[in-house]
Amino acid sequence: MLFAKVSVMGSIYLKETRVTDEGVKLISNVKQLKDLTLMKHENITKACLPYLNKLTDLEYLDIWRTKIRLEDIWVLKDLKNLKELHISPHDEGIEESRDAILEKIIKAEETLPNCIIHT
């Protein structure tokens, strides 16, 4: 309901709430959003990436410990202003080599060349 009444925000911080992909869809209509934290939400998946991609003013995005992974972020090609991204490199419980993670980071940096990626 908040996003139906407020169309301009600079920052949204949501950690361990009940936000889902549908909530991200509503957030994608917010104008001038520069900082978005959605950390620790197991119901946020790569299905919401097209909505995140609409937030072209974003400079900071934290999607760490969601179902979105490093290899999924190629969709975020329109986030030209993004300077910092926090994301999980792989699903919990899955071991990956350092080289495999570095390869994913390199590909992510091609999509977001002006962004520092934290895994």
Secondary structure, 3 states (H helix, E strand, C coil): CHHHHCCECCEEECCCCCCCHHHHHHHCCCECCCEEECCCCCCCCHHHHHHHCCCCCCCEEEECCCCCEHHHHHHHCCCCCCCEEEEECCCCCCCCCHHHHHHHHHHHHHHCCCCEEEC
